[in-house]
Amino acid sequence: MKPAPFDLIRPTDPAAAGLALAAGDGTAKVVSGSQSLGPMLNLRLARPEQLIDVTSLPGLTAMRETATHVEIGAAVTHARIEDGECPEPIAGILHHVAGGIAYRAVRNRGTIGGSLCHADPAADWVTAMTALGASVIATGPGGAREIAMTDFMLGAYRTALATNEIVTLIRIPRHSVEARWGYYKICRKVGEFADAIGAFVADPVSRTCRVVFGATGGAPLLSAELAGHVARTGAPAEIAAVKEVLANSGQALSEIKIHQLAVAHRRSVLEALADA
Ligand SMILES: Cc1cc2nc3c(=O)[nH]c(=O)nc-3n(C[C@H](O)[C@H](O)[C@H](O)COP(=O)(O)OP(=O)(O)OC[C@H]3O[C@@H](n4cnc5c(N)ncnc54)[C@H](O)[C@@H]3O)c2cc1C
């Protein structure tokens, strides 16, 4: 099947994109790499009358490093990150996460901003960016605002974006050279969407330690309790203790999901601490 007819709009700045979204009054949709939206259009699960292409907006394909942050334009593809074009907030983490997304043809087109906005619970960037303490810059006709990742993804396929906003930039704090990370994705075949993700980031200089579970069915789950355990003991909690935390997390997780998440968590921490 092919998509229902639509008009393609190429705005010249983010505010114009926001205005076009608002003018569409629910009939317009942003398109970036089209790797998630494209199949929905083809199956006619989405039938927007206007598609607003953000991939050629100024700044959306740029990447840069400031004294404190790495900034990635929303329309930067997974492939460019995999290829090492992007500065790293901690050595190797973005390259690793990008390389595990789907296969190269998808990575050539799919974008980091598109992935965050799609907000698929099983996707990689939503979990990795939460573990890195990242935020997104949402821009609309009224200007730009910064939204922490922990406030951005509200649930499965739901974000805090207003109807006239697009994501223009992702900001990731730079970590010290002593920082450690681990990212363990459980999936049936390499490059598939995750069944479970364990992400771990610790920086002794800024005294941050984050434990994040991904592919939980909702927004990524942070555990201060498990992060505290690693910070205190220098080791991950035992599987039974991790499972208990997950069982009491308030999220409806099946027994198998809890087991997979617990294993992914332990492996991510062990990976991170292996060369410490
Ligand atoms: C076969 C296959 C396997 C995949 N495997 C994985 C995987 O293992 N891990 C993983 O993480 N992902 C996976 N993906 C998804 C892929 O990473 C997509 O790139 C991603 O989900 C969407 O990015 P996109 O740029 O293609 O966005 P699009 O499909 O263009 O858009 C997705 C949604 O986001 C909105 N949107 C896009 N950009 C913006 C913006 N800047 N501001 C506001 N809204 C915006 C669109 O309106 C749409 O609702 C897979 C996809 C396929 C087809």
The ligand as a Gaussian input file, in Angstrom:
#p B3LYP/6-31G(d) Opt

LIG

0 1
 C       13.202000      -2.235000      10.704000
 C       13.393000      -1.188000      11.755000
 C       14.096000      -1.520000      12.898000
 C       14.287000      -0.574000      13.888000
 N       15.018000      -0.915000      15.015000
 C       15.245000       0.013000      15.967000
 C       16.032000      -0.293000      17.120000
 O       16.555000      -1.396000      17.286000
 N       16.202000       0.686000      18.041000
 C       15.670000       1.942000      17.894000
 O       15.872000       2.791000      18.749000
 N       14.926000       2.255000      16.809000
 C       14.721000       1.344000      15.852000
 N       13.986000       1.682000      14.748000
 C       13.396000       3.049000      14.649000
 C       14.386000       4.008000      13.979000
 O       15.439000       4.245000      14.866000
 C       13.783000       5.377000      13.588000
 O       14.826000       6.149000      13.129000
 C       13.178000       6.204000      14.686000
 O       12.254000       5.524000      15.436000
 C       12.426000       7.416000      14.118000
 O       13.299000       8.319000      13.572000
 P       12.948000       9.035000      12.202000
 O       13.951000      10.119000      12.015000
 O       12.849000       8.039000      11.115000
 O       11.538000       9.709000      12.517000
 P       10.198000       9.769000      11.658000
 O        9.751000       8.387000      11.304000
 O       10.354000      10.737000      10.547000
 O        9.214000      10.396000      12.753000
 C        8.833000       9.651000      13.883000
 C        7.870000      10.485000      14.738000
 O        8.526000      11.584000      15.324000
 C        7.986000      12.845000      14.877000
 N        9.153000      13.705000      14.653000
 C       10.267000      13.408000      13.947000
 N       11.182000      14.358000      14.070000
 C       10.645000      15.314000      14.876000
 C       11.117000      16.557000      15.391000
 N       12.357000      17.023000      15.130000
 N       10.298000      17.265000      16.191000
 C        9.030000      16.824000      16.481000
 N        8.544000      15.648000      16.033000
 C        9.335000      14.902000      15.240000
 C        7.185000      12.525000      13.624000
 O        6.092000      13.409000      13.449000
 C        6.713000      11.110000      13.920000
 O        5.578000      11.159000      14.762000
 C       13.766000       0.751000      13.735000
 C       13.047000       1.085000      12.575000
 C       12.871000       0.136000      11.598000
 C       12.120000       0.532000      10.350000

